[in-house]
Amino acid sequence: MIEARDVAAAIRSFQKPLIPNIVPQDAGVLQIQYRNPDQMPKEAILVVGAGSSGAQIATELMRAGRRVFMSAGPHDRPPRSYRGRDFCWWLGVLGKWDLAAPTAGTEHVSIAVSGANGGETVDFRRLASEGMSLLGRAESY
């Protein structure tokens, strides 16, 4: 078990934030729609979620001088570009944009790519070498 005073839960996709009701209102846990490091307390922060948003938030907080722990479940980490083309271009060529959304209860694997800093490959080994502490999947509060 890990105890943390500050947690960033990076969940939901496509600019539609979701603050889950898993944490009781009286728990004293700050739950906000993240915009930048200045919103967050100066202490160490646990980011729950290692998809695109979670990885970007954790990286931004770490580069702002915060001690960051990131909880990561199963995910894919494709390169941001391949053979001179952006990852999103390849998704289109391969017809992945036209796939039906997964049904409720279907296993979903997050994809960690970043458009931050001109587009960069999310590399957890690099983040760990820069000082981020990587943890396994968060199961409960």
C-alpha positions as CSV (number, residue, x, y, z in Angstrom):
1,M,0.0,0.0,0.0
2,I,1.2,3.5,-0.8
3,E,0.0,6.6,1.0
4,A,0.0,9.9,-0.8
5,R,-1.3,13.4,0.1
6,D,-1.6,14.5,-3.6
7,V,-2.8,12.3,-6.5
8,A,-3.3,13.3,-10.2
9,A,-5.7,10.8,-11.8
10,A,-5.3,11.1,-15.5
11,I,-8.4,9.4,-16.9
12,R,-10.8,10.0,-19.8
13,S,-10.0,10.9,-23.3
14,F,-10.5,13.6,-25.9
15,Q,-10.7,16.6,-23.7
16,K,-13.6,15.2,-21.7
17,P,-12.5,15.2,-18.0
18,L,-13.9,12.6,-15.6
19,I,-13.3,12.9,-11.9
20,P,-14.4,9.5,-10.6
21,N,-16.5,9.2,-7.4
22,I,-14.2,6.5,-6.1
23,V,-12.7,8.9,-3.5
24,P,-15.1,10.0,-0.7
25,Q,-15.8,13.7,-0.6
26,D,-14.5,14.0,3.0
27,A,-11.2,12.3,2.2
28,G,-9.4,15.6,1.8
29,V,-8.0,14.7,-1.6
30,L,-7.7,17.5,-4.1
31,Q,-9.5,16.6,-7.3
32,I,-9.3,19.1,-10.2
33,Q,-9.2,19.3,-13.9
34,Y,-5.5,19.7,-14.4
35,R,-4.1,22.7,-16.4
36,N,-0.6,23.3,-15.2
37,P,1.9,22.6,-12.4
38,D,1.0,25.8,-10.6
39,Q,-2.4,24.3,-9.6
40,M,-0.8,21.5,-7.7
41,P,0.7,21.5,-4.2
42,K,4.5,21.7,-4.0
43,E,4.8,18.2,-2.4
44,A,5.4,14.9,-4.2
45,I,2.5,13.9,-6.5
46,L,1.1,10.5,-7.6
47,V,-0.2,10.5,-11.1
48,V,-2.7,7.7,-11.7
49,G,-2.8,6.8,-15.4
50,A,0.1,6.4,-17.9
51,G,-1.8,7.0,-21.1
52,S,-1.1,10.1,-23.2
53,S,-2.5,12.6,-20.7
54,G,-1.0,10.9,-17.6
55,A,2.4,10.7,-19.1
56,Q,2.3,14.3,-20.3
57,I,1.1,15.5,-16.8
58,A,3.7,13.5,-15.0
59,T,6.4,14.7,-17.3
60,E,5.4,18.3,-17.0
61,L,5.2,18.1,-13.2
62,M,8.6,16.4,-13.0
63,R,10.2,19.0,-15.3
64,A,8.6,21.7,-13.1
65,G,10.7,20.3,-10.2
66,R,8.1,18.1,-8.5
67,R,8.8,14.6,-7.1
68,V,6.5,12.5,-9.3
69,F,5.2,8.9,-8.9
70,M,3.3,7.5,-11.8
71,S,1.0,4.5,-11.6
72,A,0.9,2.6,-14.9
73,G,-1.4,-0.3,-16.0
74,P,-1.2,-2.1,-19.4
75,H,-0.6,0.2,-22.4
76,D,1.1,0.4,-25.7
77,R,4.0,2.8,-26.3
78,P,4.4,3.4,-30.1
79,P,7.0,5.7,-31.4
80,R,5.7,9.3,-32.0
81,S,6.9,9.0,-35.6
82,Y,7.9,6.2,-37.9
83,R,9.6,6.5,-41.3
84,G,9.1,10.2,-41.3
85,R,5.4,10.1,-40.6
86,D,3.5,10.9,-37.4
87,F,1.9,8.1,-35.4
88,C,-1.5,9.5,-36.0
89,W,-0.9,9.5,-39.8
90,W,-0.2,5.8,-39.6
91,L,-3.4,5.2,-37.6
92,G,-5.3,6.7,-40.5
93,V,-3.5,4.8,-43.2
94,L,-4.2,1.5,-41.3
95,G,-7.9,2.3,-40.9
96,K,-7.7,2.5,-37.1
97,W,-9.6,5.8,-36.9
98,D,-12.7,3.9,-38.4
99,L,-12.8,1.1,-35.8
100,A,-15.9,0.9,-33.6
101,A,-15.4,2.0,-30.0
102,P,-14.8,-0.8,-27.6
103,T,-18.0,-2.0,-25.8
104,A,-18.4,-1.6,-22.0
105,G,-16.3,-4.1,-20.1
106,T,-14.0,-4.8,-23.0
107,E,-10.3,-4.8,-22.2
108,H,-8.8,-1.5,-23.2
109,V,-5.1,-0.8,-23.5
110,S,-4.1,2.8,-23.4
111,I,-1.7,4.2,-26.0
112,A,0.9,6.6,-24.7
113,V,1.9,9.2,-27.3
114,S,2.5,12.8,-26.8
115,G,2.0,15.9,-28.8
116,A,3.8,18.0,-26.2
117,N,7.2,19.6,-27.0
118,G,6.6,19.2,-30.8
119,G,5.6,15.6,-30.4
120,E,7.8,13.1,-28.6
121,T,7.9,9.4,-27.9
122,V,6.8,8.5,-24.4
123,D,9.6,6.5,-23.0
124,F,9.1,5.3,-19.4
125,R,12.7,4.1,-19.1
126,R,13.9,7.7,-19.9
127,L,11.4,9.2,-17.4
128,A,12.6,6.8,-14.7
129,S,16.3,7.8,-15.5
130,E,15.3,11.4,-15.2
131,G,13.9,10.8,-11.7
132,M,10.3,9.7,-12.0
133,S,9.2,6.8,-9.8
134,L,7.2,4.3,-11.8
135,L,4.6,2.1,-10.0
136,G,2.2,-0.6,-11.0
137,R,-1.5,-0.2,-11.7
138,A,-3.7,1.5,-9.1
139,E,-6.4,-0.9,-7.9
140,S,-8.4,1.1,-5.3
141,Y,-8.5,4.1,-3.0
